[in-house]
């Protein structure tokens, strides 16, 4: 597992929708404790007056994401729990390393244990996977981007975790950027493609409600690609192209439209990403960053105090 030894700068959290995230935490608690808000095991086995000290520890190497949520989780479960945070998001952690400590009512810590670990494990898995890709393409111009392949309701946090891993965020959703995909233009003959794309771009940039952050068009052949170079497109997505075809697209872009960014996508993994980056593309979009997550093992070790 490739984990950089240098700590990433933790990404800004001011772009997170905290009202949404707070509600997500409340819903996570609700599905655990049910409509009566009770942990039946703890209520039966643990004295109400018992307190504890708990260490949240990494069980294996990884890159941390989600620590920024711990205070929010405590506020939902029991504000009397005190938190000491030892590692910030974007930092590598080693097996056995203490991420955070909690002191407070044992029943409350037991209730929040699994939800807190779920958040940190899932988000740290995204950050860890992202940094593996970032490390693999180091020294090329290519940047690693995420996609919309996220769990419903988790997109803000998943994209935050990508930034923790040194990656970059693609569009947040359908609302903030134009991405004309193959299914949008599957019915269009190649001879009519250029006219349709030009008309679509003009209309998108005149929308009264929102100015798209960028305009991107997906192509799967060099024939389609050549139709788009003089239309003022921001990004062209090279979907499922071979490495030689990507390299040829870069040569043609550099000669005729150097302002356009080229993005590679589909079927990218750690074995193929370096060769793709070395073609000269600017961006590589990888759905697996958020869709196929292997969560590093994080646990909570509890010591009763009284």
Backbone bond lengths (Angstrom), bond angles and torsions (degrees), N, CA, C in turn:
res aa  C-N    CA-C-N  psi(-1)  N-CA   C-N-CA  omega(-1)  CA-C   N-CA-C  phi
1 X - - - 1.461 - - 1.517 109.42 -
2 X 1.308 117.09 123.45 1.456 121.70 -179.12 1.521 109.97 -85.20
3 X 1.318 117.10 115.57 1.453 121.40 176.20 1.527 107.61 -130.80
4 X 1.319 116.10 121.58 1.463 119.48 -179.69 1.522 109.49 -64.73
5 X 1.316 115.64 147.19 1.458 119.46 -179.98 1.525 111.64 -85.09
6 X 1.327 117.97 -19.94 1.451 120.27 179.62 1.522 109.95 -86.36
7 X 1.326 116.42 139.52 1.447 121.20 -179.35 1.525 110.05 -74.40
8 X 1.332 117.20 133.36 1.448 120.78 171.22 1.513 109.63 -73.14
9 X 1.336 117.17 151.54 1.446 120.11 169.17 1.524 108.12 -65.77
10 X 1.343 118.03 130.58 1.465 117.87 178.06 1.516 110.22 -62.98
11 X 1.328 118.50 135.99 1.458 120.03 -177.30 1.515 111.51 -70.07
12 X 1.318 116.04 157.03 1.457 121.06 178.90 1.525 109.62 -63.34
13 X 1.303 115.70 140.50 1.463 120.91 179.08 1.522 112.12 -104.48
14 X 1.339 117.47 -2.34 1.460 118.86 -176.07 1.529 112.29 -70.95
15 X 1.338 117.43 -13.14 1.462 119.77 177.56 1.531 111.93 -88.58
16 X 1.324 117.01 -6.53 1.456 120.22 178.97 1.525 110.43 -75.02
17 X 1.317 116.08 142.37 1.460 122.01 176.63 1.525 107.86 -86.19
18 X 1.330 115.44 91.43 1.458 119.33 -172.52 1.519 112.83 -68.45
19 X 1.329 118.06 -29.75 1.462 118.73 177.36 1.530 110.18 -64.08
20 X 1.336 115.74 -40.39 1.462 120.63 177.29 1.529 110.79 -65.97
21 X 1.323 116.42 -44.30 1.462 120.82 -177.50 1.529 110.91 -66.45
22 X 1.337 116.47 -41.56 1.466 119.12 176.85 1.528 110.89 -59.70
23 X 1.328 116.24 -40.10 1.461 119.61 177.83 1.525 111.11 -66.40
24 X 1.342 117.10 -37.54 1.461 121.04 177.14 1.528 110.49 -61.18
25 X 1.332 116.91 -41.80 1.462 120.67 178.00 1.529 110.34 -64.98
26 X 1.327 116.66 -42.86 1.470 119.71 178.86 1.527 111.00 -62.04
27 X 1.326 116.33 -39.96 1.460 119.50 178.79 1.534 111.27 -68.07
28 X 1.334 115.86 -36.06 1.467 119.08 177.00 1.526 110.37 -62.92
29 X 1.312 116.08 -41.03 1.470 119.82 177.14 1.524 110.47 -64.84
30 X 1.333 116.33 -44.21 1.454 120.50 -175.80 1.525 112.35 -62.27
31 X 1.352 116.80 -39.89 1.459 118.06 -178.91 1.522 111.44 -70.66
32 X 1.341 116.93 -18.62 1.460 121.23 178.42 1.529 111.88 -86.05
33 X 1.328 116.57 -49.37 1.468 119.50 -173.51 1.523 112.71 -94.40
34 X 1.324 117.59 -6.79 1.451 121.09 173.71 1.515 114.17 73.16
35 X 1.330 116.38 -177.50 1.466 120.46 -174.77 1.527 113.78 -65.97
36 X 1.336 117.23 -21.89 1.466 120.25 179.70 1.533 112.19 -93.01
37 X 1.332 117.18 -0.01 1.477 122.15 179.48 1.523 111.68 52.48
38 X 1.340 115.55 56.43 1.456 118.73 -178.62 1.521 110.84 -138.40
39 X 1.314 115.19 138.13 1.465 123.50 168.51 1.525 104.99 -98.15
40 X 1.325 116.86 100.62 1.460 119.90 -169.85 1.533 112.11 -65.95
41 X 1.344 116.33 -30.80 1.474 118.77 179.75 1.524 110.28 -69.41
42 X 1.324 115.91 -50.11 1.459 120.02 -178.42 1.523 110.81 -64.79
43 X 1.328 116.77 -40.24 1.463 119.73 179.30 1.520 111.45 -61.67
44 X 1.330 116.75 -28.24 1.464 121.07 -178.95 1.520 112.87 -88.36
45 X 1.341 117.54 -27.50 1.466 120.42 -169.92 1.524 114.70 -110.25
46 X 1.335 118.33 -19.01 1.464 120.76 -170.90 1.529 110.41 -117.10
47 X 1.329 117.98 127.85 1.471 119.62 175.71 1.528 110.82 -60.48
48 X 1.321 116.50 140.88 1.465 120.86 -177.34 1.525 111.83 -61.40
49 X 1.332 116.79 -25.20 1.466 120.43 -176.83 1.534 113.54 -87.97
50 X 1.341 117.57 -4.88 1.468 120.55 -174.39 1.529 111.13 -67.91
51 X 1.312 115.73 140.21 1.465 122.48 175.79 1.523 109.11 -121.09
52 X 1.333 115.86 168.92 1.464 118.69 -176.88 1.515 111.28 -155.17
53 X 1.321 113.65 165.94 1.472 123.77 167.19 1.516 106.28 -118.68
54 X 1.325 117.46 133.33 1.469 120.69 -177.05 1.516 110.09 -133.59
55 X 1.329 115.54 136.48 1.462 122.40 177.14 1.524 109.11 -110.37
56 X 1.329 116.18 124.10 1.462 120.82 171.67 1.514 107.34 -89.57
57 X 1.339 116.52 119.38 1.459 120.80 -172.87 1.534 111.06 -126.19
58 X 1.332 114.29 145.75 1.461 120.14 169.97 1.522 108.40 -75.66
59 X 1.326 116.13 135.56 1.464 120.75 176.38 1.529 111.63 -95.63
60 X 1.336 115.55 -12.81 1.460 121.19 178.94 1.523 108.73 -152.59
61 X 1.325 115.54 170.14 1.458 120.41 -179.87 1.522 110.05 -67.61
62 X 1.314 115.48 147.72 1.456 120.33 177.48 1.507 110.07 -177.44
63 X 1.315 115.18 -174.24 1.460 122.03 177.04 1.514 107.03 -119.23
64 X 1.310 117.23 130.58 1.455 121.21 -170.56 1.521 112.35 -83.29
65 X 1.326 115.32 137.33 1.458 122.52 168.16 1.520 107.98 -149.42
66 X 1.324 115.53 141.89 1.454 120.98 178.74 1.510 114.37 110.00
67 X 1.327 117.93 -8.15 1.464 119.98 179.53 1.524 111.10 -61.11
68 X 1.316 116.59 -27.97 1.461 121.34 179.29 1.534 111.45 -62.70
69 X 1.330 117.25 -17.13 1.461 120.90 -178.44 1.527 113.12 -87.71
70 X 1.318 118.66 -14.31 1.455 119.99 -168.91 1.523 112.62 -62.55
71 X 1.320 117.66 -40.97 1.472 118.87 178.25 1.527 110.94 -65.12
72 X 1.331 116.51 -37.16 1.466 120.32 177.92 1.530 110.57 -64.46
73 X 1.322 116.54 -41.28 1.461 120.53 179.06 1.526 110.32 -63.26
74 X 1.325 116.72 -43.35 1.467 120.74 178.34 1.524 110.68 -60.44
75 X 1.330 117.03 -41.91 1.464 120.08 -179.56 1.523 111.35 -60.30
76 X 1.327 116.74 -34.91 1.462 120.48 179.98 1.521 111.07 -75.02
77 X 1.329 117.87 -37.64 1.462 121.14 -174.98 1.524 112.68 -87.64
78 X 1.320 116.28 -53.26 1.470 119.14 -176.67 1.530 108.57 -167.92
79 X 1.329 117.43 102.10 1.475 120.11 -178.30 1.520 114.22 -62.82
80 X 1.343 118.00 -11.55 1.473 118.78 179.08 1.522 112.09 -76.89
81 X 1.333 118.65 -12.54 1.467 121.43 176.12 1.525 108.55 -69.60
82 X 1.321 116.76 133.30 1.465 120.51 175.84 1.527 109.39 -99.69
83 X 1.317 114.68 142.69 1.471 121.70 -176.14 1.511 110.00 -121.35
84 X 1.331 116.01 134.51 1.464 122.38 168.12 1.524 106.80 -120.12
85 X 1.318 115.29 118.26 1.459 120.43 -176.77 1.519 109.29 -100.24
86 X 1.320 117.07 122.12 1.462 122.15 -174.72 1.526 113.52 -98.88
87 X 1.337 117.22 -22.02 1.461 121.60 -175.10 1.524 108.14 -133.29
88 X 1.318 116.92 136.47 1.456 119.70 178.67 1.525 110.55 -98.33
89 X 1.316 115.07 157.83 1.457 120.92 178.92 1.525 110.99 -56.79
90 X 1.331 115.17 143.34 1.461 121.02 -177.60 1.514 113.78 90.26
91 X 1.340 116.20 -0.21 1.468 120.68 -179.23 1.525 111.06 -98.82
92 X 1.327 117.21 143.94 1.469 119.39 173.41 1.517 110.29 -72.48
93 X 1.320 116.36 146.43 1.460 121.42 175.06 1.520 108.66 -126.76
94 X 1.314 115.09 147.24 1.454 121.82 179.88 1.534 109.81 -106.27
95 X 1.317 116.05 159.89 1.454 120.41 177.20 1.521 109.87 -57.92
96 X 1.315 116.98 129.37 1.456 122.43 179.89 1.511 114.24 91.97
97 X 1.322 118.13 -8.89 1.460 121.03 -177.34 1.534 110.40 -75.29
98 X 1.337 115.75 136.72 1.454 120.96 178.33 1.522 109.88 -83.19
99 X 1.317 115.48 122.44 1.463 121.82 -179.37 1.521 110.78 -86.34
100 X 1.324 116.04 -43.86 1.462 121.34 -177.73 1.516 109.02 -156.77
101 X 1.331 115.85 158.56 1.454 121.42 174.64 1.526 109.41 -126.01
102 X 1.334 115.02 148.22 1.459 122.38 -179.73 1.524 108.99 -127.75
103 X 1.322 116.21 139.49 1.454 121.80 174.44 1.517 108.29 -132.01
104 X 1.334 116.13 131.01 1.457 118.18 -179.76 1.502 111.95 162.24
105 X 1.323 117.09 -164.79 1.470 120.88 -179.14 1.525 111.75 -58.72
106 X 1.307 116.09 130.34 1.467 120.82 -177.38 1.526 111.15 -60.54
107 X 1.315 117.69 -41.46 1.459 120.35 -179.03 1.519 111.54 -61.06
108 X 1.314 117.07 -39.19 1.468 120.74 -179.01 1.523 111.43 -69.95
109 X 1.331 116.31 -41.15 1.462 119.72 178.95 1.523 110.42 -65.51
110 X 1.320 117.31 -40.63 1.463 120.53 177.55 1.531 111.18 -63.92
111 X 1.310 117.26 -36.69 1.457 120.64 -179.31 1.519 111.90 -67.28
112 X 1.324 117.24 -39.37 1.469 120.48 -175.81 1.520 112.96 -88.86
113 X 1.321 117.92 -9.70 1.465 122.21 -172.88 1.527 112.50 -52.01
114 X 1.331 118.52 -56.34 1.458 120.87 -172.66 1.517 112.39 -69.55
115 X 1.325 117.52 -39.33 1.468 119.64 179.08 1.523 110.45 -63.75
116 X 1.330 117.15 -44.38 1.466 120.05 179.01 1.524 110.72 -61.72
117 X 1.330 117.01 -44.53 1.457 120.29 -179.90 1.532 111.50 -66.47
118 X 1.338 116.92 -36.27 1.462 119.76 178.47 1.525 110.94 -61.50
119 X 1.322 116.19 -47.18 1.459 119.74 179.55 1.526 110.81 -60.05
120 X 1.325 117.18 -50.84 1.462 119.40 -175.12 1.522 112.18 -69.57
121 X 1.327 118.24 -37.77 1.463 119.91 -179.09 1.516 111.05 -65.63
122 X 1.330 116.83 -47.00 1.465 120.23 -178.64 1.525 111.31 -63.98
123 X 1.323 117.16 -47.12 1.463 119.93 -177.69 1.530 111.45 -70.36
124 X 1.310 117.41 -35.38 1.470 120.00 176.88 1.523 110.56 -68.27
125 X 1.341 117.31 -31.18 1.459 119.95 174.28 1.513 111.89 -62.93
126 X 1.329 116.72 -42.04 1.467 120.75 177.07 1.520 110.28 -63.69
127 X 1.330 116.97 -47.66 1.468 120.90 -178.79 1.525 111.09 -61.97
128 X 1.325 116.89 -41.85 1.462 121.24 -178.93 1.525 110.86 -64.90
129 X 1.330 116.42 -46.65 1.457 120.75 179.00 1.520 110.82 -62.02
130 X 1.328 116.35 -43.17 1.468 120.13 179.95 1.521 110.84 -59.91
131 X 1.325 116.75 -45.13 1.461 117.62 -178.07 1.521 112.64 -67.70
132 X 1.306 117.32 -28.86 1.465 119.06 174.71 1.529 110.56 -60.61
133 X 1.328 116.44 -43.59 1.464 120.10 177.51 1.528 111.16 -68.01
134 X 1.324 117.13 -43.22 1.467 120.65 179.84 1.522 110.41 -59.97
135 X 1.318 116.40 -43.41 1.467 120.78 179.60 1.527 111.06 -64.68
136 X 1.316 116.61 -38.09 1.464 121.20 -176.93 1.527 112.24 -66.69
137 X 1.332 117.89 -31.79 1.476 120.25 -178.80 1.520 112.31 -97.86
138 X 1.306 118.27 7.76 1.459 121.33 -178.57 1.527 110.76 -56.04
139 X 1.336 115.88 138.09 1.452 121.20 -179.11 1.515 113.52 94.84
140 X 1.329 117.67 -9.91 1.459 121.48 173.60 1.528 107.67 -102.51
141 X 1.338 116.69 174.23 1.455 119.86 178.18 1.522 112.45 -84.64
142 X 1.311 117.33 -9.63 1.466 121.03 -172.94 1.525 111.79 -71.33
143 X 1.334 114.84 137.33 1.451 122.28 173.48 1.528 108.81 -109.79
144 X 1.327 114.80 146.93 1.453 121.15 -177.81 1.532 109.41 -92.03
145 X 1.341 115.76 126.78 1.466 121.91 -178.62 1.520 110.41 -119.28
146 X 1.337 114.64 151.87 1.456 120.40 173.69 1.530 110.41 -88.32
147 X 1.339 117.06 -172.37 1.461 123.31 179.34 1.533 108.39 -137.49
148 X 1.326 116.29 -169.77 1.461 121.44 175.59 1.531 112.01 -88.47
149 X 1.305 117.78 9.72 1.466 121.34 -179.90 1.526 109.84 -81.62
150 X 1.333 114.51 75.00 1.460 121.64 -177.79 1.514 109.70 -128.11
151 X 1.339 116.55 158.58 1.456 120.77 174.36 1.522 109.09 -64.42
152 X 1.319 118.39 133.42 1.470 119.71 177.56 1.530 111.33 -53.68
153 X 1.314 115.97 131.33 1.456 121.63 -179.53 1.519 114.77 90.78
154 X 1.324 116.64 -14.80 1.467 121.06 -175.71 1.532 112.65 -107.09
155 X 1.318 118.92 6.99 1.466 119.23 -169.59 1.525 113.02 -62.32
156 X 1.343 117.09 -44.93 1.464 119.95 177.87 1.524 110.70 -52.59
157 X 1.329 115.80 -49.93 1.454 120.41 -175.21 1.524 111.68 -71.25
158 X 1.333 117.48 -38.44 1.463 120.05 179.38 1.526 110.44 -62.94
159 X 1.311 116.75 -42.37 1.463 119.85 -179.94 1.531 111.22 -71.20
160 X 1.327 116.84 -32.02 1.465 120.16 172.21 1.530 109.86 -61.46
161 X 1.334 117.12 -43.62 1.464 120.63 -179.83 1.522 111.53 -64.12
162 X 1.333 117.64 -35.91 1.472 120.60 174.95 1.525 109.85 -59.86
163 X 1.317 117.08 -42.75 1.468 119.98 178.00 1.524 111.21 -65.62
164 X 1.336 117.12 -35.27 1.472 119.56 175.11 1.527 110.87 -58.45
165 X 1.333 116.53 -33.77 1.457 121.49 -178.64 1.509 114.12 -85.97
166 X 1.328 117.67 3.80 1.461 120.42 178.53 1.511 113.67 90.90
167 X 1.345 117.80 6.79 1.451 121.04 178.15 1.518 111.84 -89.66
168 X 1.337 115.31 -177.27 1.454 122.64 -177.67 1.525 109.21 -124.92
169 X 1.324 114.55 154.73 1.454 120.28 -178.78 1.511 111.81 -95.05
170 X 1.326 116.00 131.16 1.455 123.38 169.73 1.534 106.47 -77.24
171 X 1.322 117.87 -165.53 1.465 119.98 178.44 1.530 110.14 -57.03
172 X 1.328 115.22 148.02 1.452 119.30 177.97 1.521 111.28 -72.64
173 X 1.320 116.92 -37.41 1.456 120.39 -179.22 1.514 111.10 -165.10
174 X 1.305 115.82 -162.93 1.457 120.99 179.61 1.522 112.59 -71.75
175 X 1.326 116.43 -11.73 1.457 120.76 -169.54 1.524 115.09 -92.18
176 X 1.340 118.89 -15.67 1.462 117.85 -167.05 1.527 114.37 -117.46
177 X 1.315 119.07 -4.56 1.464 121.12 178.24 1.527 108.53 -155.12
178 X 1.314 114.71 157.11 1.468 120.80 178.46 1.522 108.71 -97.76
179 X 1.320 116.58 124.53 1.462 121.94 173.21 1.525 107.54 -132.56
180 X 1.323 116.06 102.67 1.452 122.15 179.75 1.523 107.14 -84.74
181 X 1.323 116.35 109.44 1.459 121.53 -173.99 1.523 110.76 -99.24
182 X 1.333 114.66 175.30 1.464 119.49 -176.25 1.525 112.36 -59.29
183 X 1.332 116.91 -35.10 1.459 119.17 -179.81 1.527 112.61 -70.42
184 X 1.328 117.19 -22.58 1.459 119.64 175.35 1.530 111.83 -72.09
185 X 1.315 116.32 -28.94 1.472 119.73 -172.28 1.523 112.54 -121.62
186 X 1.335 117.11 14.78 1.463 120.13 -177.46 1.530 112.01 -62.37
187 X 1.322 116.77 -26.64 1.465 121.07 -176.94 1.522 112.97 -87.84
188 X 1.353 116.62 0.12 1.467 120.21 -170.76 1.530 110.39 -99.61
189 X 1.328 118.16 122.20 1.469 120.04 173.58 1.523 110.85 -62.64
190 X 1.320 116.35 150.33 1.457 120.67 -176.72 1.523 111.69 -57.60
191 X 1.334 117.74 -32.63 1.459 120.71 -178.99 1.521 112.72 -67.42
192 X 1.344 116.66 -21.45 1.462 120.58 -178.88 1.529 112.95 -104.45
193 X 1.320 116.21 -1.65 1.460 120.24 -172.49 1.527 112.46 -62.36
194 X 1.321 116.28 -47.08 1.455 119.99 -175.78 1.526 111.51 -60.47
195 X 1.322 116.21 -44.98 1.464 120.00 -179.40 1.522 111.45 -63.12
196 X 1.337 116.54 -42.51 1.460 119.71 -179.98 1.517 111.67 -64.36
197 X 1.323 117.34 -44.91 1.458 120.86 -179.16 1.525 110.41 -63.53
198 X 1.304 117.74 -43.15 1.460 121.27 179.16 1.529 110.43 -60.00
199 X 1.323 116.57 -43.55 1.459 120.79 -179.77 1.530 110.98 -66.37
200 X 1.322 116.29 -40.13 1.460 120.79 -179.98 1.526 111.20 -65.41
201 X 1.320 117.21 -42.58 1.463 121.11 179.82 1.528 110.48 -63.49
202 X 1.322 116.85 -44.79 1.462 120.35 -179.98 1.522 110.87 -60.35
203 X 1.325 116.70 -42.01 1.458 120.38 -179.71 1.521 110.85 -67.70
204 X 1.328 117.04 -41.64 1.465 120.84 -178.97 1.519 111.60 -62.02
205 X 1.320 116.41 -38.38 1.466 119.98 -177.16 1.519 112.46 -79.07
206 X 1.318 116.93 -4.30 1.461 121.08 176.27 1.523 112.64 -110.25
207 X 1.338 117.37 9.00 1.456 119.95 179.24 1.524 109.86 -58.75
208 X 1.322 118.07 134.07 1.467 120.13 -174.66 1.518 114.22 -75.53
209 X 1.330 118.26 -20.62 1.456 120.12 -172.05 1.525 114.29 -95.67
210 X 1.322 117.76 -31.12 1.463 119.36 -175.64 1.524 109.53 -153.47
211 X 1.321 115.41 139.38 1.460 120.20 173.45 1.521 107.97 -92.49
212 X 1.329 118.85 119.93 1.471 119.59 -177.86 1.524 111.70 -62.11
213 X 1.327 115.34 141.19 1.462 120.18 -179.43 1.520 111.64 -62.92
214 X 1.327 116.34 -34.17 1.458 121.50 177.31 1.513 108.38 -161.77
215 X 1.327 115.20 164.67 1.461 121.53 176.08 1.519 107.67 -118.31
216 X 1.328 116.12 126.07 1.453 122.51 -177.68 1.522 108.91 -130.07
217 X 1.319 115.93 144.17 1.461 121.20 178.30 1.523 108.46 -129.62
218 X 1.329 115.41 134.86 1.458 121.73 179.11 1.527 110.28 -92.88
219 X 1.326 115.93 133.67 1.462 121.21 174.56 1.527 108.38 -131.10
220 X 1.322 115.46 154.74 1.473 118.62 176.95 1.523 112.28 -125.52
221 X 1.341 116.59 12.95 1.461 120.16 176.40 1.522 109.49 -149.97
222 X 1.320 115.70 155.40 1.465 120.06 176.91 1.520 111.20 -67.38
223 X 1.317 117.23 -26.90 1.464 120.27 177.44 1.524 110.55 -64.05
224 X 1.329 116.73 -44.80 1.459 120.11 175.21 1.530 110.43 -64.90
225 X 1.300 116.00 -43.00 1.465 122.15 -177.56 1.525 111.54 -54.58
226 X 1.313 116.90 -44.51 1.465 120.80 -176.42 1.522 112.74 -64.98
227 X 1.329 117.47 -23.13 1.455 120.84 180.00 1.531 112.86 -72.11
228 X 1.329 117.60 -14.76 1.461 121.03 -166.40 1.519 115.11 -109.05
229 X 1.309 117.79 -5.32 1.460 119.64 -167.63 1.523 114.40 -69.40
230 X 1.316 118.07 -20.62 1.463 119.28 -176.99 1.524 112.65 -114.95
231 X 1.336 117.00 26.96 1.469 120.39 -176.47 1.529 113.46 -104.15
232 X 1.318 118.20 3.38 1.460 120.15 -179.96 1.524 113.78 75.06
233 X 1.313 116.71 24.81 1.474 121.58 177.31 1.527 109.36 -72.99
234 X 1.329 115.83 143.71 1.468 119.91 179.77 1.529 111.70 -80.58
235 X 1.343 116.28 -43.16 1.471 121.04 -175.45 1.527 108.59 -138.77
236 X 1.320 116.37 136.78 1.462 121.47 170.47 1.523 107.81 -112.46
237 X 1.323 115.31 126.03 1.449 122.24 -179.59 1.526 109.72 -92.67
238 X 1.314 116.15 118.80 1.460 122.87 178.68 1.524 107.67 -92.81
239 X 1.323 115.85 98.48 1.455 120.48 -171.71 1.530 111.02 -95.37
240 X 1.320 115.61 125.80 1.465 121.39 175.57 1.524 113.68 57.30
241 X 1.307 116.98 28.49 1.472 120.05 177.44 1.521 109.98 -84.07
242 X 1.307 115.79 151.67 1.461 120.39 174.09 1.519 109.26 -72.95
243 X 1.310 115.56 161.66 1.467 119.93 178.00 1.528 111.34 -59.34
244 X 1.330 120.41 -45.00 1.472 118.93 177.16 1.524 112.71 -60.07
245 X 1.317 118.19 -38.67 1.458 120.44 178.37 1.526 111.75 -67.81
246 X 1.319 117.20 -37.73 1.464 119.95 175.24 1.521 110.56 -62.02
247 X 1.326 115.55 -43.29 1.459 119.89 179.99 1.533 110.81 -62.03
248 X 1.322 116.92 -40.26 1.453 120.97 177.87 1.525 110.77 -66.35
249 X 1.325 117.67 -38.71 1.461 120.90 177.52 1.523 110.91 -62.67
250 X 1.313 117.31 -39.62 1.467 121.21 177.80 1.528 110.55 -62.51
251 X 1.318 116.92 -43.65 1.471 120.87 179.36 1.527 110.16 -60.62
252 X 1.320 116.80 -45.66 1.461 120.31 -178.89 1.529 111.27 -68.00
253 X 1.315 116.96 -39.91 1.464 120.30 176.91 1.520 111.01 -61.65
254 X 1.325 116.76 -46.65 1.460 120.56 -178.84 1.518 111.84 -60.37
255 X 1.319 116.79 -34.01 1.460 120.96 -177.74 1.528 112.59 -79.21
256 X 1.341 116.92 -36.99 1.462 119.76 -168.88 1.525 115.35 -113.69
257 X 1.325 117.99 -23.72 1.474 119.59 -175.67 1.518 110.25 -154.56
258 X 1.327 117.25 66.65 1.470 119.91 -172.30 1.526 114.53 -64.66
259 X 1.327 118.23 -15.77 1.468 119.59 -179.64 1.520 112.39 -76.78
260 X 1.317 117.76 -19.12 1.465 120.87 -179.08 1.525 110.25 -74.78
261 X 1.321 116.05 135.20 1.457 120.36 173.37 1.524 109.07 -90.65
262 X 1.323 115.55 142.69 1.455 120.95 178.45 1.521 109.21 -109.85
263 X 1.331 114.03 133.44 1.459 121.10 -177.85 1.521 109.37 -122.20
264 X 1.313 116.54 131.81 1.462 122.10 175.41 1.517 109.29 -100.37
265 X 1.332 116.41 146.52 1.453 120.40 179.78 1.529 109.86 -156.08
266 X 1.326 114.47 165.12 1.467 125.80 174.98 1.531 112.23 84.06
267 X 1.313 114.50 123.91 1.457 121.39 174.95 1.508 115.25 67.91
268 X 1.335 117.45 22.49 1.463 120.70 -177.86 1.527 109.28 -85.43
269 X 1.323 116.55 129.93 1.458 120.85 173.66 1.516 109.15 -137.39
270 X 1.324 116.59 -178.62 1.467 120.04 -176.37 1.523 112.59 -66.33
271 X 1.325 117.24 -23.34 1.455 120.02 178.39 1.526 112.49 -78.24
272 X 1.327 116.96 -27.77 1.471 120.07 -175.01 1.517 114.14 -104.92
273 X 1.334 118.09 -16.50 1.460 119.50 -168.16 1.534 112.94 -66.33
274 X 1.329 118.02 -32.96 1.471 119.84 -178.96 1.527 110.60 -65.65
275 X 1.308 116.90 -45.41 1.465 119.97 179.40 1.523 110.93 -62.30
276 X 1.316 117.04 -38.28 1.465 120.58 177.41 1.523 110.00 -64.74
277 X 1.320 117.71 -45.24 1.466 121.02 -179.96 1.520 111.46 -61.39
278 X 1.312 116.92 -35.49 1.465 120.41 -177.23 1.526 113.28 -74.03
279 X 1.333 118.36 -6.53 1.467 119.95 173.91 1.515 111.85 -71.73
280 X 1.337 116.90 -20.13 1.458 120.73 -178.29 1.511 114.31 104.18
281 X 1.345 118.56 6.74 1.459 119.97 176.01 1.525 109.27 -65.68
282 X 1.324 115.10 156.23 1.460 120.63 -176.43 1.521 112.82 -89.38
283 X 1.328 115.55 -30.81 1.461 121.08 -172.67 1.521 109.77 -138.30
284 X 1.329 115.43 146.46 1.460 120.80 173.30 1.526 106.92 -130.32
285 X 1.336 116.18 115.66 1.458 121.64 -179.09 1.525 109.39 -95.48
286 X 1.331 115.71 129.22 1.464 120.94 -171.36 1.527 109.76 -131.34
287 X 1.316 117.01 108.85 1.456 121.01 178.69 1.510 113.02 -65.21
288 X 1.333 116.70 -28.96 1.471 120.47 -176.83 1.525 112.89 -64.45
289 X 1.331 118.13 -18.91 1.468 119.54 178.88 1.521 110.96 -55.63
290 X 1.319 116.30 -39.70 1.463 120.78 -175.82 1.521 113.21 -115.11
291 X 1.317 117.38 -11.96 1.463 120.80 -174.44 1.526 112.35 -98.77
292 X 1.309 117.67 -35.56 1.475 121.69 -175.34 1.525 108.87 -118.87
293 X 1.303 114.93 70.63 1.467 121.30 -170.58 1.526 110.58 -94.47
294 X 1.321 116.09 129.93 1.461 121.75 169.04 1.520 107.34 -104.59
295 X 1.310 116.51 110.32 1.467 120.71 -173.85 1.525 110.59 -78.37
296 X 1.330 117.76 130.14 1.464 118.78 172.52 1.522 110.05 -66.09
297 X 1.308 116.61 150.75 1.450 122.39 -176.76 1.523 110.06 -77.23
298 X 1.307 116.11 119.49 1.476 122.35 175.60 1.515 106.68 -126.61
299 X 1.319 117.56 136.62 1.459 121.05 -177.36 1.511 112.27 -132.02
300 X 1.323 115.86 169.09 1.468 122.34 178.72 1.525 108.10 -123.82
301 X 1.329 115.55 119.30 1.467 121.57 178.66 1.531 108.80 -103.01
302 X 1.339 116.28 118.25 1.457 122.25 -173.40 1.520 110.80 -107.19
303 X 1.340 115.55 133.58 1.452 122.20 175.80 1.534 108.20 -120.39
304 X 1.311 118.03 114.35 1.482 119.59 176.25 1.518 111.24 -60.64
305 X 1.307 115.47 140.83 1.471 120.73 179.33 1.514 109.62 -105.92
306 X 1.323 116.48 -42.86 1.468 119.33 179.62 1.511 110.11 -150.91
